[in-house]
Amino acid sequence: MLLLLLLAGTAVGLAMLVWARRADADRYHNSLGEAEARFAKEKEELSKALEEARNRPPDVVIKTVTVQAPPPAPPTAAEILQKLIELKAGGGFADIRAQRQAVIHFEAMVALGASALPTIQAYLLRFEDADYTPDARRPAALPEITSGENNGLRRRWWQQLTFGERRLGESRLSKTSLDFGVPPTLRLGLFDVLHAIGGETSEDILLEQLQRTGRALEVAYLAHTLRDMSGETHRTEILQTTHELLMAPPQPQTGAAVDKRAKDYLYGVLEMFDDPTFTAGAVQLLVGSDGQMDHHALDYLGRTLRENVVPVLTYAWSNPALTNVWDRGTLAGIALPHLSTNQQASQLVRASILETSLPREMRTKMLRALEEPLPPNPGSTPEAIMMARVQLVSGLFGELEDVELIQEATALRQRLIRQLTDGSLVPQGKPVPQL
């Protein structure tokens, strides 16, 4: 019975064990099925999402990146030149801003160096220009000097030279400046650019312009520039061009103020190079076809010939083409300091005082000029100069016909003798010269 009970209990235990394992297996299969179902669903969702992602356009991401911009390319020589050409429009350099722009453009051209030379040369050979003269200083035309104004000017010249207010050769040339804060023309500005760039090519371009231009201001400016670059190297070419323009000056094509002083600039070149070789040309130009004396030529001759100028004065005086009476008086006034050393000077002054075609005022003042302080005269002494003056006045009597002039000469002779004999002109102990 005990055995049966043991067997029955074992059988029940085995049955319960089998049932439990079957329950566990069922739960496992159910869980596995559920997991497979979830996996399949997730796979389907993921596959769908992957397909959608493949078909969706990519997202655009905008991001700002700061990059250092490259510097702009410098303007070319042609572009700079065009800006300089356009500056001539409107009021020209009356506008201060335009002056600053011009300086900037010229300096930009200099900065390009040798690469700018072909453009500059091509433009200069076209002989075009831009006038940068302010409207306030640009006359509409070269003003004509009336005959009255002209005679007044020549009368002042005679007064200055006769009474020692200005010596022959001390002309206005030294006041003719070639220094410009802003070049008055585009061409002069380009000459400055070539000077600044320097080198043999720049020098050749400047020399080419010197030999081709017919404008006095440009000749003077080029002469000054070339001399600064290479000294006396181009002296021959510069002086040849200057001589040619003086002998055959072109008519000014513009009313620019700088063109009104063409002779000043050309004779200034001769003074710059201390050139004595234009003497023959200056003598030829001394008396113009208008019957007047060229004071530029006269100053040049006085500066180069010095004490040897008297024969030229005599030549001009005897020239019948010289009809301006004040110019004739000027010649005699210039001869005054040479009375004691040059017989021609004495004859010229004497002829001037006796010349009845000259105004009485001039002849009277010529007499009084003989009493002026003695100018320095190399090769002579104060007493010799005074003696020559006394002899000149003494020789006038018998030929003077004007009563007032005779009275003036008589009184003058007495005053000159008094000066000569009062001891101020003759050193103490030296005998007074016999009259």
Secondary structure, 3 states (H helix, E strand, C coil): CHHHHHHHHHHHHHHHHHHHHHHHHHHHHHHHHHHHHHHHHHHHHHHHHHHHHHHCCCCCCCCCCCCCCCCCCCCCHHHHHHHHHHCCCCCHHHCHHHHHHHHHHHHHHHHHHHHHHHHHHHHHCCCCCCECCCHHHCCCCCCCCCHHHHHHHHHHHHHHHHCCCCCCCCCHHHHCCCCCCCCCEHHHHHHHHHHHHCCHHHHHHHHHHHHHCCCHHHHHHHHHHHHHHHCCCCHHHHHHHHHHHHHCCCCCCCCCHHHHHHHHHHHHHHHHCCCCCCHHHHHHHCECCCCCECHHHHHHHHHHHHHHHHHHHHHHHCCCCCCCHHHHHHHHHHHHHHCCCCHHHHHHHHHHHHCCCCCHHHHHHHHHHCCCCCCCCCCCCHHHHHHHHHHHHHCCCCCCCCHHHHHHHHHHHHHHHHHHHCCCCCCCCCCCCCC
